[in-house]
């Protein structure tokens, strides 16, 4: 992957990539592997981008799809499949989530949600509109509104120890 491509097309979206990867991993090592794979897949798919949506939406979709695919592979055979082993220092310094206990608790709660609900709440926390989230997840804005309300209630219960 060229440095220019990374600087221009990936790095500006690293915050959401970090959040998505963090929500689907349990350790720093897995996080770094997922992040690398997402970046690689963004680079590999760059020629498939047809400007039918915003580049940021494209990055979200790729990030979610890669994380879900890796999670399914890991569940099915216990092995991981990664093609890179060097993570840029900027990503490591930006990912302070593993050091913040309250943020760790939130991610633990988020990981108890279904895979789709995790994606939805991450987009909501990224302050995307219901319409944008609906476009990314291929559903209606009304459906997103209802699901966000239910997810928020479930997270409150999880965080307050009322459900596991």
C-alpha positions as CSV (number, residue, x, y, z in Angstrom):
1,X,0.0,0.0,0.0
2,X,1.4,3.3,-0.9
3,X,2.1,5.9,1.8
4,X,0.2,8.5,-0.2
5,X,-2.9,6.3,-0.5
6,X,-2.8,5.6,3.3
7,X,-2.3,9.3,4.2
8,X,-5.1,10.5,2.0
9,X,-7.7,7.7,1.8
10,X,-7.3,5.7,5.1
11,X,-5.8,7.8,7.8
12,X,-8.6,10.5,7.8
13,X,-11.0,7.6,8.6
14,X,-8.8,5.8,11.1
15,X,-11.0,6.8,14.1
16,X,-14.0,4.9,12.8
17,X,-11.8,2.0,11.6
18,X,-10.3,1.8,15.1
19,X,-13.8,1.9,16.7
20,X,-15.1,-0.9,14.4
21,X,-12.0,-3.1,14.9
22,X,-12.1,-2.5,18.6
23,X,-15.7,-3.6,18.9
24,X,-15.0,-6.9,17.2
25,X,-11.8,-7.8,19.1
26,X,-10.8,-8.6,22.6
27,X,-7.1,-7.9,22.6
28,X,-4.6,-5.3,21.4
29,X,-3.0,-8.0,19.2
30,X,-6.3,-8.9,17.5
31,X,-7.2,-5.3,17.1
32,X,-3.9,-4.6,15.3
33,X,-4.5,-7.6,13.0
34,X,-8.0,-6.5,12.2
35,X,-6.9,-2.9,11.6
36,X,-4.2,-4.1,9.2
37,X,-6.6,-6.3,7.3
38,X,-9.1,-3.5,6.9
39,X,-6.5,-1.2,5.5
40,X,-5.3,-3.8,3.1
41,X,-8.8,-4.5,1.9
42,X,-9.5,-0.8,1.5
43,X,-6.4,-0.6,-0.7
44,X,-7.3,-3.7,-2.7
45,X,-10.8,-2.6,-3.3
46,X,-10.0,1.0,-4.2
47,X,-10.6,0.4,-8.0
48,X,-14.1,-0.9,-7.2
49,X,-15.2,2.4,-5.7
50,X,-17.7,3.8,-8.2
51,X,-18.7,7.0,-6.3
52,X,-22.2,5.7,-5.7
53,X,-21.7,6.7,-2.1
54,X,-19.3,8.8,-0.1
55,X,-15.7,7.5,0.3
56,X,-16.4,7.4,4.1
57,X,-19.4,5.2,3.6
58,X,-17.2,2.9,1.5
59,X,-14.6,2.7,4.2
60,X,-17.3,1.9,6.8
61,X,-18.7,-0.9,4.7
62,X,-15.3,-2.4,4.1
63,X,-14.4,-2.1,7.7
64,X,-17.5,-3.8,8.9
65,X,-17.4,-6.5,6.3
66,X,-13.7,-7.3,7.0
67,X,-14.3,-7.5,10.8
68,X,-17.4,-9.6,10.4
69,X,-15.6,-12.0,8.0
70,X,-12.6,-12.3,10.2
71,X,-14.8,-12.9,13.2
72,X,-16.7,-15.7,11.4
73,X,-13.5,-17.3,10.2
74,X,-12.1,-17.2,13.7
75,X,-15.3,-18.7,15.2
76,X,-15.4,-21.5,12.5
77,X,-11.9,-22.8,12.7
78,X,-10.0,-20.9,15.4
79,X,-7.4,-19.7,13.0
80,X,-6.7,-16.2,11.9
81,X,-5.8,-15.0,8.4
82,X,-3.8,-11.9,8.1
83,X,-1.5,-10.6,5.4
84,X,0.5,-7.8,7.1
85,X,2.5,-7.5,10.3
86,X,3.4,-3.8,10.6
87,X,0.9,-1.4,12.1
88,X,1.7,2.4,11.7
89,X,2.7,4.1,14.9
90,X,0.0,6.7,14.5
91,X,-2.7,4.0,14.8
92,X,-1.1,2.6,18.0
93,X,-1.0,6.0,19.6
94,X,-4.5,6.8,18.5
95,X,-5.9,3.6,20.0
96,X,-6.0,4.4,23.7
97,X,-9.2,2.4,24.2
98,X,-7.4,-0.5,25.9
99,X,-5.9,1.9,28.5
100,X,-9.2,3.6,29.5
101,X,-11.2,1.4,31.9
102,X,-14.6,3.1,31.4
103,X,-14.2,2.8,27.6
104,X,-13.2,-0.8,28.0
105,X,-16.5,-1.4,29.9
106,X,-18.4,0.2,27.1
107,X,-16.7,-2.0,24.5
108,X,-17.3,-5.1,26.6
109,X,-21.0,-4.2,26.7
110,X,-21.0,-3.4,22.9
111,X,-19.4,-6.8,22.2
112,X,-22.4,-8.5,23.9
113,X,-24.7,-7.1,21.2
114,X,-25.3,-9.0,17.9
115,X,-22.8,-8.3,15.2
116,X,-25.3,-6.0,13.3
117,X,-26.3,-4.1,16.4
118,X,-22.6,-3.5,17.2
119,X,-22.2,-2.0,13.7
120,X,-25.3,0.1,14.1
121,X,-24.3,1.5,17.6
122,X,-20.8,2.3,16.4
123,X,-22.2,4.3,13.5
124,X,-24.6,6.1,15.9
125,X,-21.7,6.9,18.3
126,X,-19.8,8.3,15.3
127,X,-22.8,10.7,15.0
128,X,-24.0,9.5,11.7
129,X,-27.5,10.3,10.8
130,X,-30.2,7.6,10.8
131,X,-30.3,8.1,7.0
132,X,-26.5,7.6,6.6
133,X,-26.6,4.5,8.9
134,X,-29.5,3.1,6.9
135,X,-27.5,3.6,3.7
136,X,-24.5,1.8,5.1
137,X,-26.5,-1.1,6.6
138,X,-29.0,-1.3,3.7
139,X,-32.2,-0.7,5.7
140,X,-34.7,2.1,6.4
141,X,-34.0,5.2,8.6
142,X,-37.2,4.4,10.6
143,X,-35.8,0.9,11.4
144,X,-32.5,2.5,12.5
145,X,-34.4,4.8,14.9
146,X,-36.2,1.9,16.6
147,X,-33.1,-0.2,16.8
148,X,-31.0,2.5,18.3
149,X,-33.5,3.0,21.1
150,X,-33.6,-0.7,21.8
151,X,-29.8,-1.0,21.7
152,X,-29.3,2.0,24.1
153,X,-31.7,0.4,26.6
154,X,-29.9,-3.0,26.3
155,X,-26.5,-1.3,26.8
156,X,-27.8,0.5,29.9
157,X,-29.0,-2.8,31.4
158,X,-25.7,-4.5,30.5
159,X,-23.6,-1.6,32.0
160,X,-25.7,-1.6,35.2
161,X,-25.3,-5.3,35.6
162,X,-28.9,-6.2,35.1
163,X,-28.2,-8.7,32.2
164,X,-25.1,-10.6,31.1
